[in-house]
Amino acid sequence: MPRLNNFRLSYCTNVHPSEKLDQMQSSLEDFTLPLKKRLFPEQEMGLGIWMAAEAARTLHEDPVRLASFKEFLSANGFFLFTINAFPYGDFHSSRVKEKVYLPDWTEQERIDHTCRVADVLASLLPEGETGSISTLSGAFRPTKHGEEVFKNIAASMAKVAAHLKRVEDETGKLIQLGIEPEPWTTLERTSESIHLFNEYIYRFGKKTLSQDLGISADESESLLRRYLGLCYDCCHQAVEFEDLGESLSTLLSEGIPIAKMHLSCALSIPEPAHNPEGIRELLSFDEERYLHQVVAMDNDQRVTLRDLDEFSPEVLEKWKAYPEWRCHFHVPIFLEKLPNMHTTRPQLEAAIDHLNANASTRHLEIETYTWLVIPEEVREELCGGTLIGSLEQEFRWVMERLDV
C-alpha cells in the first residue's frame, strides 16, 4: 500500500462546499478522483477530509451509510488518514468570519463533535495507519481568554484524550488530536503553544484525565502526550513572523507532538511605504467570507489587525512605517509572488527542510481553502483558472521537495 514512504500527503477538502455527507462524496467524485487519476493513477491516494457536524452525525449514527462511504473510498483507491474537524458548520456561507471558532473548546458540543469524528475516523482508517484530527486552538481571543479559559480548554481536551484512549483500546487505532494555532485565537505563537501544554494541558488536563480513567497523574500525562499535539499551520506561523525551522526545532526539543502539518502560504507586503501597488493589491483580497488577520513587526513588537477591512485611512498611514506586513490569506503554495506582493513560500520551504531532516510529523495536508475567494483575475493568470489544476500543481511542488 504505497504511502510516499516517509509521509502521508493529502489536500484538505474544506476547499469544497461539503457540509453534508452527500456533498462530501460528490466533491470527492468531482474533484479528488480526477486529481488522483492525474497524480496517483497506479496507487492509492491519501485523503484529508473536512468533516462538518452534519456529515459527522450522519456517519456516526447510520451504520449503513458509514459502510457505504467506506466502500466508496476503497473502490476509488482512497485511504483516509486525517480529518479536519475545525469548521463545525457551513464553512462556505456568505459570511463565516469569527463564527468559524464556534463552538469553541469551552463548550460541550466541541467535545462531542470531536469524539464523533474520532469514532468515524477509527472506522474508516486503514489497518496499521495512525489517524489525526485537526481542531481550533481554543477560542476566539477577543471574546474568551485568560487563566480560567485555559483551564477549561485543558480539561475539555483531556476529555477527548480519554475518548481517544477508549477508541484505541477498542479498535487498535491510534488517533491524535492536532490543536491549530492561528492569529487572534487562544494560541498564536509557538511560545504560547508550549505554555498551554506545559502549564495547563500537562497540569490541569491530567487531573481531569486521572479522574475520568481512574489512573495516576504520571499515566495521565503520558496519555496526554500520546493523544494530544499540534496541527502546525505554516501559513499561520509565518504570519506571526516566526522562523519556522526554529519554531519546529523548539517544539521538538520541548516534546510537544505535531499530529499533522498544514502546508500553506500567506501573503506578504515588503516595504509597504514604497509599494502602493502592493497595498492596493492586498486590499483587493478583502472579502466577506473569511477573516484575514494582518500582522506587522514594529521593532520587536507585533502589531495586528483582526481583518483587512480595518485598514482605515488613518491606520493605513500608520502601518506604512512598518517594514513588512503579512496577511492570513491562504494562497497556492507554489506561488512565490504576485505582481506586487510576495508570499511566505520561503518559510514553508524551511518547514519542509525541517521535515526532511527530522520527520517531526508524517501527516501533511495542503490547505488552500480560500480558492473560491481569491480574486478571479489572480486565479486565471497565476493558477490556470481551475481548482484541479491548482491542486495538481501544489501536489507536484510538494512532492519535488519531500524526501519520499
N, C-alpha and C positions, 0 to 999 in steps of 0.2 A: 504494500500500500504506500506509494510514493508520497513524501511529505516535504519536499525541498530539503531533505536531510536534517539540518540543524533547526529549522524553523517551520512554523505553521503560518502561512500567509493568506490573508483574506482582504476583502474590502468591506466596509460597513454598509449594510443595506438601508441605513437611515437616510441615504440619498434618495430613496424611493418613497412615495406616499404609500404606507403599508401598515396602517394601524390594525386592520383586521386580518385574520388568517388567510382569507381568500385573496386579499390584496397582496399579502406577503408572498404567497405562492405564485401569483400572477407576475409579480416583479421578478421573481427568480426565473420564470419561464421566458419573460420578455427581454430581460437584460442580462442576468447572470449566466444563463445557459448559452446564449450566443457568445458571451465573453469566454466561457470555459472552452468552447469549440475553437476559439482563436488561440488561447493561451495554453490549455492543457488537454489537447484532443485525445491523448493516449493515457491519461492518468486522472485520478480523482482531483477535484478542486476543493480547497478549504473554504468554509463559509463562516462569515461573521454576520449574524442576523441581528437587526434591531427588532426587539420583541416588545411591543406596546402591551398595555394592561389587557386590552380586549383579546388580542391574539393569545396571550399567555393563559388567560382564563379558559378560552376555548380548548386549547391543547391540554390543559391541566384537568379539565372537568369532563372531557369527551374522549374516552379511550379509543373509540373507532376513528375519530379524526386524527388523533395522535398517531395511531398505527398507519393511517393513510399517508400522513405527511412524512413519516419515517420511510415508507416505501417509495414515496416520490423522490426523496433525497437520494436513496440508494439507487433507484432506477436511472437517475440522471447523472450519477457519478459525483455526487457532492458528499463531503463529510463536514459536519458541523462541529466546530470546536470552541467557538466563542459567541456570546450573546451580549448585545448592548441593551441593558435594562435601565438606562438613564432616562430618556424621554418616556414619560408614562402614558401620555395621551396623544392627541393629534399633533405630531411634530411638523406637519405641513399645512396647518391652518394659516389664515392670512396674517395673524399676529400671534407669535409664540412668546418672544422676549423672556421676561422673568418667570413666566408660568412654566417654563421648561424645568424649573427646580422643584416643582410640586408634584406629588407630596415629597417633602424632604425627609431627612433622617431623624427628625424629631417626631415623626408621625407613624402610627402603626401600619398604615396602608403601604408605606415604603418597605417595611419589613416583610409584610405579607406578599407583596408583588415580587420581591427579590427571591423569596422562598419558593413561590410558584415557578418562577423562571428556572431556578436551580433544579426543581423536580423534572421539569420538561427537558432541560439540557441533559440531565442524567439518563433520561430515556432515549435521547437521540444521539448521545455521544458514543462514538465507536469504542469497542473494547480496546483497552491499552492506551487510550488517549486521556490526557488531562484537559479539563474544561476551564473556561474563565468567563466571568460576568463582569462587565463594567457598569459603574454607577456614579452618581454625583458625589462630591467630596463631603457633603453635609447639608448645607443650606445656603440660601442667598444671603450674603454677608450683611447687606444693609438692614435686613429685617430680623435676622437671628444670628447673634454672635456672642462669644464670651464663655466664661467658666461653666455655667450650668448647661449651656447648649452643647459644649464639648463633651461633658459627662453624659448627656442624653444620647448624643451621637455614638459615643463609645459603647454605651450599653445596648443600643439598638443593633449596632454592627456585631456585637458579641452574640446577640440572639440569632443572627443569621449564621455566625460561625458554628453555633450549636446545631443548627439545622443542617449545615454542610457536613458536620461530623456524622449526623444520623444518616444523611444521604450516602456518605462513603461506607458506613457500616453496613447498610442495606444493599447497596449496589456494587460496591467496589470501585466506584468512580470518584476520583478526586476533582473537586471543583473549587476554584479560588475566586474570591470577590476582589475586583480591582477598583479602588476608590480614585476618582479622577480629579486632580487639582485643576482649577480654572480661575481666571481673573474674576474677582467680585464674588467668590464663594468662600466657604469655610477655609479651604486650603488654596493658597495661591502659589507660594514659593516652596522650594524644596525644604528649607529650614522649618517651615510650618508643618509640612508633612511629617518630618522626623519628630517634631514636638508633639503632634497629635498622637502618633503611635507610641512614643516612649512615655509620655506623661498622662495619657488618657486611655488609649486602647489597651496598652500593656499594664495599666494600673487599675483603672475603674472598670474597663471592659472585662478583665479577668475575674473580677468579683462576680459580675453577672453570670459569666460562663461557669464559674465554680458552683454557683447556686443552681443554675439550670441543669447541670450534668452531675452534680454531686461529686466533684473531683477537687484535687488540691489546686492551690494557686499556681504552682510550677507547671502542673499538667495543663492548666487553662492557658497560661502564656504560650506554651509550646503549641497548643492547638490554634491559638490566635495567629501565631507566626506561620502556621501551615495553611490556614484558610483565608487570611486577610492580607492584602497587599495594595499596591497602587496600579491604576491604569495610567501610564505615563504618556501624556499627550504632548508631542513635540511642538506643535503649534502653540499650545498654552504656555509652556515653559519658555519658549523663545520670546513670546510677547512680554514675559516678565524679565527679559534681558538676562536670562541665566545662560551660563556656559553649559551646554547640555552634556558634554563629555564629563565635565567636573561634577555636575549635578548627579549623573548616574553613578559615577565613582563614589560619591559621598553616600548615596543610598545603599550601595553595595557594602561599603565599609561599616555602615550603621546597622546592617542586617535587615533593612526594610525590603520585603519581597516586591518584585514587579510582576504582577499577574499577566499583564499584557501591555503592549505599547501601541499607541496610535501614531502612525506615520502621517504627518500633516505639516503644512506650511502656512505661515501668516503673511500678511502684507507689511512692508516696511517703507517708510519715507525718510531717506537720508537727507540731511541738511535742508530741512523744510524752509528755512529763511531764504534759500536760494533756489527753491524748487516749487514755484507757484503752480506749475503744471501738474506736479505730483500731488499737491494738496487738492487741486480740482479733481484729479483722477480718483483719489481716495474718497472724497466726498460723494462722488458719483456711485460709490458702492453702498451708500446709506440706503437701507430698505426697511420695510415694515415688519418682516417676519422674525428675524433673529437679533439677539444682542451682538454688538461688535465693539467690545471693550477696547480702549486705546490706552497705551502706556508709553511714557517717556521717562528719561533719566535727567534730573536736574542736579548736576554734580553726582553725588552718591545717593540722592533721594529719588524714589519713584514718585511720579505724578500720574494720575489715571483718570479717565473719564468712563462713565458707565456705558456710553454708546456714542456712535458717530453723530447723532443728532444734537449732542451737547456742544458742538463747535459753534457757539455764537461768535459774532464778530470780535467781541472782547476776548473771549477765550482763545480764539484763533490767533489773535495778535500776540497774546502772551506765550502761546505754545510755539510760535515761530522761533523763539530763542533757544529751544531745546535741540540738541544735535541730531536726534533721530526719534521718529515715532514708530511704534509697532501696533498693529491692529489685529484683533481676533476675528479674522475673516479667512476661513479655510479655502485655500486656492490649490489647484492641481499641483502635486508635489514635484513634477518635472519642470515647472516654471522657475526660472532663476530671476527673471524680471519682466515687468510690463513696460510699456513705452516710457513711463515717467516714475515708476515705482519699482522697488526691489521686493523680493520675498525672503523668507528666513530659511531658504533651502540650505545654505551653509551650516546652519545649526542642526538641521535634520541630518545632513551628511556626517556631522560629528557624532550624533547619536548612533547612526548605523555603524560608524567605525568602532564605537564602544561595544555595540552588539557583536560585531565580528570578533573582537578581541576577548570579550568576557561572557557572551551568551547569557546576559543577565535576565533575559526572558526569551521564550521561544514563540510566544503568541504575538503576531504582528498584524495590524489591521490598518489598511489605508482608509483614511477618513476625510473625505471631501464632500460633506453633506450639503454644502452651500451651492452646489452646481446650478440649481434652478434659480438662484437669486444673484448669481454673477451676471453683470451686465451682458446683454446678448451680444453686443459687438465684440466684447472681450472673448466670449466663448467662440464666436465664429472665427476670429482672427488667430487666436492662440491655441485653441483646444480642438480644432477641427469641427466644432459645431455640434458634435454628438456626444452623449454621455458615454456610450460604449467605447467610442474612440478614445475619449479622455481616460477612461478607466484602464483600457488596454495599455496606453502609454505610461500610466502611473505604475502598473504592474511591471512592465518591462524595465522601467527606470530603476525600480527597487531591486529586481532580480539581477540586474547587471552589477549591483553594488553589494549584494549579500554574498557571504561565503556559504554557498549552498552545495 
